[in-house]
Amino acid sequence: MNLETYLDKYISYISDVKEYSKHTVNSYGSDIKAFINYLENKAITESNIKKYIQYLSENNYSSSTINRKISSIKSFTGWLYVIQNVKNMETKNIKSLKNSKQLPDVMSVTYLNKIIDELPETNDVEIRDKAIIELLYSSGLRVSELVNLDLSDISSVYSIKVTGKGSKQRIIPINDHAMRTITQWINKSRDNLIKFDQKALFVGLRGSRINDRQVRRILLKRVGTYPHAIRHSFATHMLESGADLRIVQELLGHKDASTTQIYTHVSTKELKKKYTSSHPRA
């Protein structure tokens, strides 16, 4: 069985038939490719999958990363069994590792506002970078959602159309700061950089649609953190200001409210800190 050939077919299947996002397709492909290389032409068996999990653990991969790889492998083997009729693909005894949820990193409102307000806007790249950062903090977008935005997704009524996981679309409001910087980017700077993808809202220095890696570099350079920290900060600040959990869930594009629930723990932690520093008998 040529697993490389099957992998190519599987990637086409989840991309064209299941319509997974480009980010998800790339992640699954990378995970399965690494597993196939580990096998070195050995068969995919429950025993070999467990040995691979042990190998990952011994090489200090985090539980969340290992669980993602397990999910990718199980999806691939399930497809082999059901779609390609390849036998001996039973993986029901392969369990995910217990993964203790850590509270996400959150920046303070004061710090984040100060950093964003002081971002320069003296050239096209700086204007683009500030628009990206303002939009991320205004909306709580995933970086994969931001890079897939088209010009037509921006509405003049201060909202954006976002295509999230599973190709599900949602409409998200954005604030005045984000709208101002996006408008400045579109009207003043975008045409100076764009060369290839005329639909893309944001483009890189080579003139094509910006990618995840470029956005992470921009955030690290301008704010000293990564996009997920902006997303976490957005959710936490919304809850701390009194937003309903279900509203924040909808804004973040979470299918399950329990995924959003972690931010209430962050808010509670901040509340206890303020209580301790403020109450005379605390």
C-alpha positions in Angstrom: 0.0 0.0 0.0 1.5 3.3 -1.1 0.5 5.7 1.7 2.0 8.7 -0.2 -0.5 8.1 -3.0 -3.4 7.7 -0.6 -2.4 10.8 1.2 -2.6 12.9 -2.0 -6.1 11.5 -2.5 -7.1 12.2 1.1 -5.9 15.8 0.8 -8.0 16.3 -2.3 -11.0 14.7 -0.5 -10.9 17.0 2.6 -10.1 20.0 0.4 -12.6 19.6 -2.4 -15.4 17.4 -0.9 -15.3 18.2 2.8 -14.2 21.8 2.0 -12.0 22.1 5.0 -10.1 25.4 5.4 -6.7 25.7 3.8 -5.1 25.9 7.3 -6.8 22.7 8.4 -5.8 20.9 5.1 -2.2 21.9 5.5 -2.2 20.8 9.2 -3.7 17.4 8.4 -1.3 16.9 5.5 1.7 17.8 7.6 0.7 15.6 10.5 0.0 12.6 8.3 3.1 13.1 6.2 5.2 13.0 9.4 3.5 9.8 10.6 4.1 8.1 7.2 7.8 9.1 7.4 8.0 7.6 10.9 6.5 4.3 9.8 9.2 3.8 7.2 7.0 1.5 5.0 5.6 -0.3 8.0 1.9 -0.9 8.1 -0.6 1.4 9.9 -1.6 -0.7 12.9 -2.9 0.2 16.3 0.4 -0.9 17.8 2.4 1.4 15.5 0.2 4.3 16.2 0.7 3.9 19.9 4.5 3.6 19.4 4.3 6.9 17.4 2.5 8.6 20.2 5.1 7.3 22.6 7.8 8.7 20.3 6.2 12.1 20.2 6.0 12.2 24.0 9.6 11.2 24.4 10.5 14.1 22.1 8.7 16.6 24.3 5.8 17.4 22.0 3.0 19.0 24.0 -0.2 17.1 24.8 -2.3 19.5 22.6 0.1 18.9 19.6 0.0 15.1 20.1 -3.8 15.2 20.3 -4.0 17.2 17.1 -1.7 14.6 15.4 -3.9 11.7 16.8 -7.0 13.4 15.4 -5.3 13.8 11.9 -4.2 10.1 11.9 -7.6 8.8 12.9 -9.3 11.0 10.3 -6.9 9.6 7.6 -7.3 5.9 8.7 -11.1 6.3 8.9 -11.1 7.6 5.3 -8.8 4.7 4.2 -11.3 2.2 5.8 -14.6 3.7 4.7 -13.7 5.4 1.3 -10.8 3.3 0.1 -11.9 0.0 1.6 -8.5 -0.6 3.2 -8.8 -3.1 6.0 -7.2 -3.2 9.5 -7.8 0.5 10.1 -9.6 0.2 13.4 -8.4 2.9 15.8 -11.2 3.1 18.4 -8.6 2.1 21.1 -6.4 5.1 20.3 -7.2 7.7 22.9 -6.3 11.3 23.1 -3.9 12.4 26.0 -5.4 14.2 28.9 -4.7 17.8 28.3 -4.9 20.2 31.2 -6.4 23.5 30.0 -4.1 26.4 30.7 -5.4 29.9 30.9 -4.5 31.9 27.8 -2.1 34.8 27.9 -4.1 38.1 28.2 -2.7 41.6 27.9 -4.2 44.4 30.0 -6.6 46.9 28.4 -4.3 49.8 29.2 -1.2 48.1 27.8 -2.9 47.0 24.6 -4.6 50.3 23.9 -1.3 52.2 24.5 0.6 49.9 22.1 -2.0 50.2 19.4 -2.4 54.0 19.7 1.4 54.4 19.4 1.7 52.3 16.2 3.2 54.4 13.4 1.3 55.2 10.2 4.0 56.8 8.1 4.2 54.4 5.1 2.1 51.7 3.3 3.5 48.8 5.4 2.9 50.6 8.7 -0.7 51.5 7.7 -1.3 47.9 6.7 0.1 46.5 9.9 -1.9 48.9 12.1 -5.1 48.0 10.2 -4.4 44.3 10.8 -3.8 44.7 14.5 -6.8 47.0 15.0 -9.0 44.5 13.2 -7.7 41.5 15.2 -8.4 43.3 18.5 -11.7 44.7 17.3 -13.1 41.4 16.2 -11.2 38.5 17.9 -10.5 36.9 14.5 -8.4 33.8 14.1 -5.3 34.5 12.0 -6.6 32.0 9.4 -9.8 34.0 9.1 -8.0 37.3 8.8 -5.8 36.2 5.9 -8.8 34.8 4.0 -10.7 38.1 4.1 -11.5 39.6 0.7 -12.1 43.3 0.0 -15.8 42.6 -0.5 -16.1 41.2 3.1 -15.7 44.7 4.5 -19.0 46.5 4.9 -19.6 50.2 5.1 -21.9 49.6 8.1 -18.9 48.7 10.4 -19.0 45.0 10.0 -17.1 42.2 8.3 -18.2 38.8 6.8 -16.0 36.1 8.1 -15.6 32.5 6.9 -14.6 30.4 9.9 -14.1 26.7 10.6 -16.1 24.3 8.5 -16.7 27.2 6.0 -19.3 28.6 8.3 -19.9 32.3 7.8 -20.7 34.9 10.5 -21.1 38.7 10.5 -19.0 40.5 13.1 -19.2 44.2 14.0 -16.0 46.2 14.1 -15.3 49.4 16.0 -14.4 53.0 14.8 -10.7 52.5 15.2 -10.6 49.4 13.1 -12.8 50.9 10.4 -10.7 54.0 10.2 -7.4 52.2 9.7 -8.9 49.7 7.3 -10.4 52.5 5.2 -7.0 54.3 5.3 -5.3 51.0 4.1 -7.8 50.5 1.3 -7.9 54.1 0.0 -4.3 55.1 0.5 -1.9 52.1 0.6 -3.4 48.8 -0.7 -3.1 49.7 -4.4 0.6 50.5 -3.9 1.4 47.0 -2.7 -1.1 44.7 -4.5 0.1 42.8 -7.6 -1.7 39.4 -7.9 -4.8 38.6 -5.8 -7.0 41.6 -6.5 -9.7 40.2 -4.1 -7.5 40.0 -1.0 -8.0 42.6 1.7 -4.5 42.3 3.0 -1.4 41.6 0.9 2.3 41.0 1.7 5.3 42.8 0.4 5.4 40.7 -2.8 1.9 41.8 -3.7 0.0 38.6 -3.1 -2.5 37.6 -0.3 -0.8 37.8 3.1 -0.3 34.5 4.9 -0.5 33.2 8.5 3.3 33.4 9.0 3.5 37.0 7.8 0.8 38.1 10.2 2.5 36.4 13.1 5.7 38.2 12.2 3.8 41.5 12.1 2.3 40.9 15.5 5.6 39.9 17.0 7.3 43.0 15.6 4.7 45.6 16.4 3.1 44.3 19.6 5.6 41.7 20.9 3.0 38.9 20.9 1.1 36.5 18.6 -2.4 36.7 17.1 -3.9 34.2 19.5 -3.0 36.4 22.4 -4.9 39.3 20.8 -7.9 36.9 20.3 -7.7 35.8 24.0 -7.4 39.4 25.1 -10.4 40.4 23.0 -12.6 37.7 24.5 -11.5 38.4 28.1 -11.9 42.2 27.8 -15.4 41.7 26.4 -16.5 39.5 29.3 -14.9 41.8 31.9 -16.9 44.7 30.4 -20.1 42.7 30.9 -20.7 41.0 27.5 -22.8 37.9 27.6 -21.0 34.6 27.2 -23.2 33.6 24.2 -22.4 36.9 22.4 -18.7 36.3 22.9 -19.1 32.7 21.7 -20.8 33.9 18.5 -18.2 36.6 17.9 -15.3 34.0 18.3 -17.1 31.5 16.1 -17.0 28.8 18.8 -19.4 25.9 18.1 -19.5 24.9 21.7 -20.0 27.3 24.6 -17.6 25.3 26.8 -14.8 26.4 24.5 -15.6 30.0 25.3 -16.0 29.2 29.0 -12.3 29.3 29.6 -12.4 33.1 29.3 -14.7 33.3 32.3 -12.0 31.7 34.4 -9.5 34.4 33.2 -12.0 37.1 34.0 -12.6 35.6 37.5 -8.9 35.5 38.1 -8.6 39.2 37.2 -11.7 40.0 39.4 -10.1 38.3 42.4 -6.8 40.2 41.9 -8.7 43.5 41.8 -10.7 42.5 44.9 -7.5 41.6 46.8 -5.9 44.9 45.9 -8.9 47.0 46.7 -10.8 45.5 49.7 -9.5 46.9 53.0 -9.7 43.6 54.7 -8.5 41.4 51.8 
